């Protein structure tokens, strides 16, 4: 079961989840905008026991905090060879 709250509302929670994701992102292929975002969501579900809705909300919270970003053009449907999701230090 997830040790992270279903809604990431505090900066510390964002930092903790970003740190966790940074350590585990290599276990999925985060290439492509939709494919990578889906892989991250599924990782949260599988490894942290989050529901799909909780995982989607967590991905969105990480993005809004600047802790997770897509390096590439999301409109290319993943055809850019180096377009990937990366974990950054969240903005608080």
PDB file as gemmi writes it, atoms N, CA and C in Angstrom:
CRYST1    1.000    1.000    1.000  90.00  90.00  90.00 P 1                      
ATOM      1  N   UNK A   1       0.841  -1.185   0.000  1.00  0.00           N  
ATOM      2  CA  UNK A   1       0.000   0.000   0.000  1.00  0.00           C  
ATOM      3  C   UNK A   1       0.882   1.242   0.000  1.00  0.00           C  
ATOM      4  N   UNK A   2       0.403   2.303  -0.586  1.00  0.00           N  
ATOM      5  CA  UNK A   2       1.148   3.539  -0.721  1.00  0.00           C  
ATOM      6  C   UNK A   2       1.351   4.228   0.612  1.00  0.00           C  
ATOM      7  N   UNK A   3       2.563   4.736   0.816  1.00  0.00           N  
ATOM      8  CA  UNK A   3       2.817   5.554   1.996  1.00  0.00           C  
ATOM      9  C   UNK A   3       2.623   7.024   1.668  1.00  0.00           C  
ATOM     10  N   UNK A   4       2.302   7.321   0.414  1.00  0.00           N  
ATOM     11  CA  UNK A   4       2.069   8.687  -0.024  1.00  0.00           C  
ATOM     12  C   UNK A   4       0.578   8.975   0.019  1.00  0.00           C  
ATOM     13  N   UNK A   5       0.208  10.179   0.444  1.00  0.00           N  
ATOM     14  CA  UNK A   5      -1.223  10.514   0.488  1.00  0.00           C  
ATOM     15  C   UNK A   5      -1.810  10.576  -0.909  1.00  0.00           C  
ATOM     16  N   UNK A   6      -3.122  10.304  -1.045  1.00  0.00           N  
ATOM     17  CA  UNK A   6      -3.742  10.295  -2.361  1.00  0.00           C  
ATOM     18  C   UNK A   6      -3.661  11.636  -3.087  1.00  0.00           C  
ATOM     19  N   UNK A   7      -3.649  12.725  -2.350  1.00  0.00           N  
ATOM     20  CA  UNK A   7      -3.535  14.041  -2.968  1.00  0.00           C  
ATOM     21  C   UNK A   7      -2.262  14.692  -2.444  1.00  0.00           C  
ATOM     22  N   UNK A   8      -1.372  15.020  -3.352  1.00  0.00           N  
ATOM     23  CA  UNK A   8      -0.108  15.639  -2.976  1.00  0.00           C  
ATOM     24  C   UNK A   8      -0.351  17.118  -2.715  1.00  0.00           C  
ATOM     25  N   UNK A   9      -0.538  17.480  -1.460  1.00  0.00           N  
ATOM     26  CA  UNK A   9      -0.887  18.857  -1.154  1.00  0.00           C  
ATOM     27  C   UNK A   9       0.227  19.626  -0.460  1.00  0.00           C  
ATOM     28  N   UNK A  10       1.210  18.948   0.061  1.00  0.00           N  
ATOM     29  CA  UNK A  10       2.292  19.611   0.775  1.00  0.00           C  
ATOM     30  C   UNK A  10       3.596  19.467  -0.008  1.00  0.00           C  
ATOM     31  N   UNK A  11       4.428  20.511  -0.010  1.00  0.00           N  
ATOM     32  CA  UNK A  11       5.705  20.440  -0.729  1.00  0.00           C  
ATOM     33  C   UNK A  11       6.563  19.249  -0.313  1.00  0.00           C  
ATOM     34  N   UNK A  12       6.547  18.892   0.963  1.00  0.00           N  
ATOM     35  CA  UNK A  12       7.356  17.759   1.425  1.00  0.00           C  
ATOM     36  C   UNK A  12       6.904  16.455   0.767  1.00  0.00           C  
ATOM     37  N   UNK A  13       5.593  16.289   0.588  1.00  0.00           N  
ATOM     38  CA  UNK A  13       5.071  15.089  -0.066  1.00  0.00           C  
ATOM     39  C   UNK A  13       5.531  15.028  -1.520  1.00  0.00           C  
ATOM     40  N   UNK A  14       5.521  16.182  -2.175  1.00  0.00           N  
ATOM     41  CA  UNK A  14       5.992  16.258  -3.565  1.00  0.00           C  
ATOM     42  C   UNK A  14       7.467  15.869  -3.619  1.00  0.00           C  
ATOM     43  N   UNK A  15       8.274  16.430  -2.717  1.00  0.00           N  
ATOM     44  CA  UNK A  15       9.705  16.115  -2.676  1.00  0.00           C  
ATOM     45  C   UNK A  15       9.933  14.623  -2.470  1.00  0.00           C  
ATOM     46  N   UNK A  16       9.210  14.027  -1.539  1.00  0.00           N  
ATOM     47  CA  UNK A  16       9.388  12.611  -1.239  1.00  0.00           C  
ATOM     48  C   UNK A  16       9.013  11.730  -2.425  1.00  0.00           C  
ATOM     49  N   UNK A  17       7.899  12.046  -3.081  1.00  0.00           N  
ATOM     50  CA  UNK A  17       7.490  11.248  -4.226  1.00  0.00           C  
ATOM     51  C   UNK A  17       8.450  11.452  -5.397  1.00  0.00           C  
ATOM     52  N   UNK A  18       8.917  12.683  -5.598  1.00  0.00           N  
ATOM     53  CA  UNK A  18       9.885  12.945  -6.666  1.00  0.00           C  
ATOM     54  C   UNK A  18      11.182  12.183  -6.414  1.00  0.00           C  
ATOM     55  N   UNK A  19      11.617  12.172  -5.181  1.00  0.00           N  
ATOM     56  CA  UNK A  19      12.835  11.437  -4.825  1.00  0.00           C  
ATOM     57  C   UNK A  19      12.636   9.933  -5.089  1.00  0.00           C  
ATOM     58  N   UNK A  20      11.476   9.407  -4.682  1.00  0.00           N  
ATOM     59  CA  UNK A  20      11.178   7.994  -4.922  1.00  0.00           C  
ATOM     60  C   UNK A  20      11.171   7.704  -6.429  1.00  0.00           C  
ATOM     61  N   UNK A  21      10.499   8.572  -7.193  1.00  0.00           N  
ATOM     62  CA  UNK A  21      10.407   8.355  -8.636  1.00  0.00           C  
ATOM     63  C   UNK A  21      11.784   8.429  -9.286  1.00  0.00           C  
ATOM     64  N   UNK A  22      12.616   9.346  -8.842  1.00  0.00           N  
ATOM     65  CA  UNK A  22      13.962   9.468  -9.397  1.00  0.00           C  
ATOM     66  C   UNK A  22      14.735   8.168  -9.224  1.00  0.00           C  
ATOM     67  N   UNK A  23      14.529   7.504  -8.089  1.00  0.00           N  
ATOM     68  CA  UNK A  23      15.219   6.240  -7.814  1.00  0.00           C  
ATOM     69  C   UNK A  23      14.641   5.066  -8.607  1.00  0.00           C  
ATOM     70  N   UNK A  24      13.377   5.166  -9.038  1.00  0.00           N  
ATOM     71  CA  UNK A  24      12.703   4.033  -9.673  1.00  0.00           C  
ATOM     72  C   UNK A  24      12.367   4.240 -11.153  1.00  0.00           C  
ATOM     73  N   UNK A  25      12.602   5.428 -11.677  1.00  0.00           N  
ATOM     74  CA  UNK A  25      12.202   5.717 -13.058  1.00  0.00           C  
ATOM     75  C   UNK A  25      12.911   4.823 -14.068  1.00  0.00           C  
ATOM     76  N   UNK A  26      14.107   4.376 -13.748  1.00  0.00           N  
ATOM     77  CA  UNK A  26      14.843   3.525 -14.681  1.00  0.00           C  
ATOM     78  C   UNK A  26      14.184   2.160 -14.872  1.00  0.00           C  
ATOM     79  N   UNK A  27      13.237   1.807 -14.011  1.00  0.00           N  
ATOM     80  CA  UNK A  27      12.572   0.507 -14.141  1.00  0.00           C  
ATOM     81  C   UNK A  27      11.457   0.526 -15.189  1.00  0.00           C  
ATOM     82  N   UNK A  28      11.155   1.705 -15.738  1.00  0.00           N  
ATOM     83  CA  UNK A  28      10.164   1.818 -16.807  1.00  0.00           C  
ATOM     84  C   UNK A  28      10.791   2.571 -17.972  1.00  0.00           C  
ATOM     85  N   UNK A  29      10.149   2.527 -19.113  1.00  0.00           N  
ATOM     86  CA  UNK A  29      10.621   3.263 -20.278  1.00  0.00           C  
ATOM     87  C   UNK A  29       9.785   4.534 -20.398  1.00  0.00           C  
ATOM     88  N   UNK A  30      10.322   5.678 -19.929  1.00  0.00           N  
ATOM     89  CA  UNK A  30       9.528   6.896 -19.928  1.00  0.00           C  
ATOM     90  C   UNK A  30       9.589   7.670 -21.251  1.00  0.00           C  
ATOM     91  N   UNK A  31       9.802   6.979 -22.372  1.00  0.00           N  
ATOM     92  CA  UNK A  31       9.877   7.657 -23.665  1.00  0.00           C  
ATOM     93  C   UNK A  31       8.481   7.942 -24.195  1.00  0.00           C  
ATOM     94  N   UNK A  32       8.358   9.065 -24.886  1.00  0.00           N  
ATOM     95  CA  UNK A  32       7.079   9.457 -25.458  1.00  0.00           C  
ATOM     96  C   UNK A  32       6.196  10.102 -24.422  1.00  0.00           C  
ATOM     97  N   UNK A  33       5.426  11.090 -24.837  1.00  0.00           N  
ATOM     98  CA  UNK A  33       4.609  11.835 -23.881  1.00  0.00           C  
ATOM     99  C   UNK A  33       3.561  10.946 -23.227  1.00  0.00           C  
ATOM    100  N   UNK A  34       2.656  10.410 -24.010  1.00  0.00           N  
ATOM    101  CA  UNK A  34       1.565   9.604 -23.442  1.00  0.00           C  
ATOM    102  C   UNK A  34       2.086   8.277 -22.909  1.00  0.00           C  
ATOM    103  N   UNK A  35       2.956   7.622 -23.675  1.00  0.00           N  
ATOM    104  CA  UNK A  35       3.472   6.321 -23.247  1.00  0.00           C  
ATOM    105  C   UNK A  35       4.250   6.435 -21.942  1.00  0.00           C  
ATOM    106  N   UNK A  36       5.077   7.458 -21.826  1.00  0.00           N  
ATOM    107  CA  UNK A  36       5.873   7.649 -20.620  1.00  0.00           C  
ATOM    108  C   UNK A  36       5.023   8.016 -19.423  1.00  0.00           C  
ATOM    109  N   UNK A  37       4.061   8.902 -19.640  1.00  0.00           N  
ATOM    110  CA  UNK A  37       3.177   9.314 -18.543  1.00  0.00           C  
ATOM    111  C   UNK A  37       2.373   8.113 -18.043  1.00  0.00           C  
ATOM    112  N   UNK A  38       1.929   7.279 -18.963  1.00  0.00           N  
ATOM    113  CA  UNK A  38       1.198   6.065 -18.596  1.00  0.00           C  
ATOM    114  C   UNK A  38       2.101   5.099 -17.831  1.00  0.00           C  
ATOM    115  N   UNK A  39       3.341   4.967 -18.262  1.00  0.00           N  
ATOM    116  CA  UNK A  39       4.284   4.067 -17.584  1.00  0.00           C  
ATOM    117  C   UNK A  39       4.553   4.536 -16.151  1.00  0.00           C  
ATOM    118  N   UNK A  40       4.652   5.844 -15.952  1.00  0.00           N  
ATOM    119  CA  UNK A  40       4.873   6.385 -14.609  1.00  0.00           C  
ATOM    120  C   UNK A  40       3.644   6.142 -13.739  1.00  0.00           C  
ATOM    121  N   UNK A  41       2.471   6.408 -14.297  1.00  0.00           N  
ATOM    122  CA  UNK A  41       1.224   6.152 -13.558  1.00  0.00           C  
ATOM    123  C   UNK A  41       1.141   4.684 -13.155  1.00  0.00           C  
ATOM    124  N   UNK A  42       1.420   3.796 -14.092  1.00  0.00           N  
ATOM    125  CA  UNK A  42       1.355   2.364 -13.807  1.00  0.00           C  
ATOM    126  C   UNK A  42       2.393   1.945 -12.764  1.00  0.00           C  
ATOM    127  N   UNK A  43       3.557   2.585 -12.775  1.00  0.00           N  
ATOM    128  CA  UNK A  43       4.584   2.312 -11.771  1.00  0.00           C  
ATOM    129  C   UNK A  43       4.074   2.668 -10.382  1.00  0.00           C  
ATOM    130  N   UNK A  44       3.417   3.821 -10.261  1.00  0.00           N  
ATOM    131  CA  UNK A  44       2.844   4.223  -8.972  1.00  0.00           C  
ATOM    132  C   UNK A  44       1.793   3.210  -8.509  1.00  0.00           C  
ATOM    133  N   UNK A  45       0.972   2.750  -9.432  1.00  0.00           N  
ATOM    134  CA  UNK A  45      -0.057   1.762  -9.077  1.00  0.00           C  
ATOM    135  C   UNK A  45       0.575   0.457  -8.615  1.00  0.00           C  
ATOM    136  N   UNK A  46       1.516  -0.025  -9.396  1.00  0.00           N  
ATOM    137  CA  UNK A  46       2.124  -1.329  -9.128  1.00  0.00           C  
ATOM    138  C   UNK A  46       3.009  -1.316  -7.879  1.00  0.00           C  
ATOM    139  N   UNK A  47       3.866  -0.327  -7.756  1.00  0.00           N  
ATOM    140  CA  UNK A  47       4.858  -0.339  -6.684  1.00  0.00           C  
ATOM    141  C   UNK A  47       4.394   0.342  -5.391  1.00  0.00           C  
ATOM    142  N   UNK A  48       3.490   1.316  -5.521  1.00  0.00           N  
ATOM    143  CA  UNK A  48       3.051   2.052  -4.337  1.00  0.00           C  
ATOM    144  C   UNK A  48       1.618   1.729  -3.932  1.00  0.00           C  
ATOM    145  N   UNK A  49       0.944   0.905  -4.730  1.00  0.00           N  
ATOM    146  CA  UNK A  49      -0.409   0.511  -4.401  1.00  0.00           C  
ATOM    147  C   UNK A  49      -1.444   1.611  -4.579  1.00  0.00           C  
ATOM    148  N   UNK A  50      -1.127   2.612  -5.375  1.00  0.00           N  
ATOM    149  CA  UNK A  50      -2.080   3.688  -5.622  1.00  0.00           C  
ATOM    150  C   UNK A  50      -3.157   3.210  -6.591  1.00  0.00           C  
ATOM    151  N   UNK A  51      -4.339   3.780  -6.458  1.00  0.00           N  
ATOM    152  CA  UNK A  51      -5.371   3.540  -7.467  1.00  0.00           C  
ATOM    153  C   UNK A  51      -4.962   4.301  -8.725  1.00  0.00           C  
ATOM    154  N   UNK A  52      -5.605   4.002  -9.837  1.00  0.00           N  
ATOM    155  CA  UNK A  52      -5.303   4.718 -11.082  1.00  0.00           C  
ATOM    156  C   UNK A  52      -5.549   6.215 -10.910  1.00  0.00           C  
ATOM    157  N   UNK A  53      -6.639   6.573 -10.236  1.00  0.00           N  
ATOM    158  CA  UNK A  53      -6.967   7.992 -10.030  1.00  0.00           C  
ATOM    159  C   UNK A  53      -5.917   8.663  -9.143  1.00  0.00           C  
ATOM    160  N   UNK A  54      -5.505   7.992  -8.073  1.00  0.00           N  
ATOM    161  CA  UNK A  54      -4.475   8.556  -7.200  1.00  0.00           C  
ATOM    162  C   UNK A  54      -3.166   8.740  -7.952  1.00  0.00           C  
ATOM    163  N   UNK A  55      -2.813   7.750  -8.769  1.00  0.00           N  
ATOM    164  CA  UNK A  55      -1.570   7.819  -9.527  1.00  0.00           C  
ATOM    165  C   UNK A  55      -1.619   8.949 -10.553  1.00  0.00           C  
ATOM    166  N   UNK A  56      -2.750   9.098 -11.243  1.00  0.00           N  
ATOM    167  CA  UNK A  56      -2.907  10.208 -12.205  1.00  0.00           C  
ATOM    168  C   UNK A  56      -2.761  11.547 -11.494  1.00  0.00           C  
ATOM    169  N   UNK A  57      -3.424  11.680 -10.349  1.00  0.00           N  
ATOM    170  CA  UNK A  57      -3.338  12.919  -9.575  1.00  0.00           C  
ATOM    171  C   UNK A  57      -1.908  13.184  -9.119  1.00  0.00           C  
ATOM    172  N   UNK A  58      -1.197  12.145  -8.759  1.00  0.00           N  
ATOM    173  CA  UNK A  58       0.186  12.295  -8.304  1.00  0.00           C  
ATOM    174  C   UNK A  58       1.092  12.742  -9.440  1.00  0.00           C  
ATOM    175  N   UNK A  59       0.902  12.172 -10.622  1.00  0.00           N  
ATOM    176  CA  UNK A  59       1.692  12.586 -11.781  1.00  0.00           C  
ATOM    177  C   UNK A  59       1.417  14.063 -12.084  1.00  0.00           C  
ATOM    178  N   UNK A  60       0.156  14.451 -12.058  1.00  0.00           N  
ATOM    179  CA  UNK A  60      -0.210  15.848 -12.310  1.00  0.00           C  
ATOM    180  C   UNK A  60       0.396  16.772 -11.255  1.00  0.00           C  
ATOM    181  N   UNK A  61       0.355  16.359  -9.984  1.00  0.00           N  
ATOM    182  CA  UNK A  61       0.918  17.178  -8.908  1.00  0.00           C  
ATOM    183  C   UNK A  61       2.424  17.355  -9.092  1.00  0.00           C  
ATOM    184  N   UNK A  62       3.106  16.283  -9.488  1.00  0.00           N  
ATOM    185  CA  UNK A  62       4.544  16.380  -9.736  1.00  0.00           C  
ATOM    186  C   UNK A  62       4.835  17.333 -10.887  1.00  0.00           C  
ATOM    187  N   UNK A  63       4.036  17.254 -11.942  1.00  0.00           N  
ATOM    188  CA  UNK A  63       4.215  18.163 -13.074  1.00  0.00           C  
ATOM    189  C   UNK A  63       3.985  19.608 -12.658  1.00  0.00           C  
ATOM    190  N   UNK A  64       2.904  19.858 -11.957  1.00  0.00           N  
ATOM    191  CA  UNK A  64       2.576  21.228 -11.554  1.00  0.00           C  
ATOM    192  C   UNK A  64       3.627  21.821 -10.627  1.00  0.00           C  
ATOM    193  N   UNK A  65       4.277  20.984  -9.835  1.00  0.00           N  
ATOM    194  CA  UNK A  65       5.314  21.452  -8.919  1.00  0.00           C  
ATOM    195  C   UNK A  65       6.661  21.621  -9.617  1.00  0.00           C  
ATOM    196  N   UNK A  66       6.752  21.194 -10.877  1.00  0.00           N  
ATOM    197  CA  UNK A  66       8.010  21.277 -11.588  1.00  0.00           C  
ATOM    198  C   UNK A  66       8.953  20.136 -11.267  1.00  0.00           C  
ATOM    199  N   UNK A  67       8.444  19.109 -10.602  1.00  0.00           N  
ATOM    200  CA  UNK A  67       9.268  17.967 -10.213  1.00  0.00           C  
ATOM    201  C   UNK A  67       9.349  16.908 -11.301  1.00  0.00           C  
ATOM    202  N   UNK A  68       8.445  16.959 -12.250  1.00  0.00           N  
ATOM    203  CA  UNK A  68       8.407  16.003 -13.346  1.00  0.00           C  
ATOM    204  C   UNK A  68       8.114  16.780 -14.617  1.00  0.00           C  
ATOM    205  N   UNK A  69       8.953  16.563 -15.622  1.00  0.00           N  
ATOM    206  CA  UNK A  69       8.718  17.281 -16.879  1.00  0.00           C  
ATOM    207  C   UNK A  69       9.068  16.397 -18.068  1.00  0.00           C  
ATOM    208  N   UNK A  70       8.463  16.755 -19.173  1.00  0.00           N  
ATOM    209  CA  UNK A  70       8.705  16.033 -20.417  1.00  0.00           C  
ATOM    210  C   UNK A  70       9.704  16.823 -21.235  1.00  0.00           C  
ATOM    211  N   UNK A  71      10.804  16.183 -21.612  1.00  0.00           N  
ATOM    212  CA  UNK A  71      11.813  16.809 -22.465  1.00  0.00           C  
ATOM    213  C   UNK A  71      11.504  16.441 -23.899  1.00  0.00           C  
ATOM    214  N   UNK A  72      10.793  17.290 -24.557  1.00  0.00           N  
ATOM    215  CA  UNK A  72      10.426  17.040 -25.946  1.00  0.00           C  
ATOM    216  C   UNK A  72       9.126  17.727 -26.260  1.00  0.00           C  
ATOM    217  N   UNK A  73       8.641  17.469 -27.438  1.00  0.00           N  
ATOM    218  CA  UNK A  73       7.396  18.060 -27.906  1.00  0.00           C  
ATOM    219  C   UNK A  73       6.281  17.038 -27.744  1.00  0.00           C  
ATOM    220  N   UNK A  74       5.328  17.300 -26.849  1.00  0.00           N  
ATOM    221  CA  UNK A  74       4.267  16.316 -26.607  1.00  0.00           C  
ATOM    222  C   UNK A  74       3.384  16.063 -27.827  1.00  0.00           C  
ATOM    223  N   UNK A  75       3.427  16.923 -28.806  1.00  0.00           N  
ATOM    224  CA  UNK A  75       2.578  16.750 -29.992  1.00  0.00           C  
ATOM    225  C   UNK A  75       3.169  15.783 -31.008  1.00  0.00           C  
ATOM    226  N   UNK A  76       4.386  15.297 -30.779  1.00  0.00           N  
ATOM    227  CA  UNK A  76       5.008  14.396 -31.749  1.00  0.00           C  
ATOM    228  C   UNK A  76       4.620  12.942 -31.549  1.00  0.00           C  
ATOM    229  N   UNK A  77       3.804  12.671 -30.573  1.00  0.00           N  
ATOM    230  CA  UNK A  77       3.316  11.311 -30.287  1.00  0.00           C  
ATOM    231  C   UNK A  77       4.455  10.342 -29.997  1.00  0.00           C  
ATOM    232  N   UNK A  78       5.557  10.859 -29.435  1.00  0.00           N  
ATOM    233  CA  UNK A  78       6.640   9.982 -29.012  1.00  0.00           C  
ATOM    234  C   UNK A  78       7.625   9.617 -30.094  1.00  0.00           C  
ATOM    235  N   UNK A  79       7.616  10.339 -31.199  1.00  0.00           N  
ATOM    236  CA  UNK A  79       8.513   9.982 -32.291  1.00  0.00           C  
ATOM    237  C   UNK A  79       9.866  10.682 -32.217  1.00  0.00           C  
ATOM    238  N   UNK A  80      10.055  11.544 -31.238  1.00  0.00           N  
ATOM    239  CA  UNK A  80      11.360  12.152 -31.041  1.00  0.00           C  
ATOM    240  C   UNK A  80      12.257  11.137 -30.335  1.00  0.00           C  
ATOM    241  N   UNK A  81      13.447  10.869 -30.852  1.00  0.00           N  
ATOM    242  CA  UNK A  81      14.280   9.816 -30.277  1.00  0.00           C  
ATOM    243  C   UNK A  81      14.720  10.074 -28.832  1.00  0.00           C  
ATOM    244  N   UNK A  82      14.896  11.315 -28.442  1.00  0.00           N  
ATOM    245  CA  UNK A  82      15.382  11.610 -27.087  1.00  0.00           C  
ATOM    246  C   UNK A  82      14.323  12.248 -26.201  1.00  0.00           C  
ATOM    247  N   UNK A  83      13.059  12.176 -26.594  1.00  0.00           N  
ATOM    248  CA  UNK A  83      11.981  12.767 -25.803  1.00  0.00           C  
ATOM    249  C   UNK A  83      11.648  11.829 -24.648  1.00  0.00           C  
ATOM    250  N   UNK A  84      11.859  12.324 -23.425  1.00  0.00           N  
ATOM    251  CA  UNK A  84      11.667  11.487 -22.240  1.00  0.00           C  
ATOM    252  C   UNK A  84      11.103  12.308 -21.095  1.00  0.00           C  
ATOM    253  N   UNK A  85      10.545  11.610 -20.129  1.00  0.00           N  
ATOM    254  CA  UNK A  85      10.136  12.208 -18.869  1.00  0.00           C  
ATOM    255  C   UNK A  85      11.338  12.201 -17.940  1.00  0.00           C  
ATOM    256  N   UNK A  86      11.559  13.304 -17.241  1.00  0.00           N  
ATOM    257  CA  UNK A  86      12.673  13.398 -16.300  1.00  0.00           C  
ATOM    258  C   UNK A  86      12.183  13.981 -14.983  1.00  0.00           C  
ATOM    259  N   UNK A  87      12.863  13.592 -13.913  1.00  0.00           N  
ATOM    260  CA  UNK A  87      12.545  14.095 -12.579  1.00  0.00           C  
ATOM    261  C   UNK A  87      13.486  15.255 -12.294  1.00  0.00           C  
ATOM    262  N   UNK A  88      12.922  16.364 -11.860  1.00  0.00           N  
ATOM    263  CA  UNK A  88      13.683  17.546 -11.453  1.00  0.00           C  
ATOM    264  C   UNK A  88      13.445  17.796  -9.983  1.00  0.00           C  
ATOM    265  N   UNK A  89      14.182  18.731  -9.447  1.00  0.00           N  
ATOM    266  CA  UNK A  89      13.913  19.165  -8.074  1.00  0.00           C  
ATOM    267  C   UNK A  89      12.643  19.989  -8.092  1.00  0.00           C  
ATOM    268  N   UNK A  90      11.677  19.640  -7.265  1.00  0.00           N  
ATOM    269  CA  UNK A  90      10.417  20.368  -7.277  1.00  0.00           C  
ATOM    270  C   UNK A  90      10.568  21.813  -6.824  1.00  0.00           C  
ATOM    271  N   UNK A  91       9.736  22.639  -7.396  1.00  0.00           N  
ATOM    272  CA  UNK A  91       9.665  24.034  -7.003  1.00  0.00           C  
ATOM    273  C   UNK A  91       8.706  24.130  -5.832  1.00  0.00           C  
ATOM    274  N   UNK A  92       9.126  24.794  -4.761  1.00  0.00           N  
ATOM    275  CA  UNK A  92       8.248  24.928  -3.597  1.00  0.00           C  
ATOM    276  C   UNK A  92       7.902  26.374  -3.351  1.00  0.00           C  
TER     277      UNK A  92                                                      
END                                                                             
